[in-house]
Amino acid sequence: MQESKNQLFTFGWREDIRPGEPLHTRKFCFDAISHSSAVTLYDCHGMKGNQLWGHRKDRTLFHPVSDSCMDCNPAEKKIFMARCDPLSETQQWIFEHINMTVLEKFNYHASS
């Protein structure tokens, strides 16, 4: 079994995802443009759109603009958008510290 290496990202109050811990995030955000695009890091603009994400109860990261979910290929070390499939292990994103009250408000945008 391959050892899992955790990486630190913050899904913050702006409903964007940034590399780093909450108090030391970088000014780059996860950004995607379509249901089959790569997920890239782009300067955070704070206008939601391509940088708006929702972390749903099924642990998927939903992207309203493309109506799809963040997926990955661990072997190729790539992150991309794909049709949402809550049963797909590569679409499961686990955050260690979650404020459920705030997440419920966020999920208003990400409801299926």
Phi, psi and omega in degrees: 000132181284138180289134179275132177252117181283144175238153186255119177226154179240124172261102191258186185297342178279359183063032173241169181241126183233145174294142176109172179276161187310320183272354182223042180287156176272171182266031176244143181235152171295135185220139177216152184244340181207175183291351180229013183277163171288154172267126183240167171261129182223153177308130179294131180246349176071011183254018179062250178049237182295347182253011179270128181229156173229132176261107186273166182299334178279008177074011175275154174256106186270139181241100185303322183301319182261356182052044181214182184236155177287133180229170179210160172237096184302324181296321181267356182054049180236145176240134185208172178265145179208166176302135183297130178218095183300345179272352180282122179297330182282357175253010180268120181238120186249124176255134184289319184243116184232131172267100186298326180297314180292319181299321178300320178294317178301317187291355172302322179284331188259009183297141183272000000 
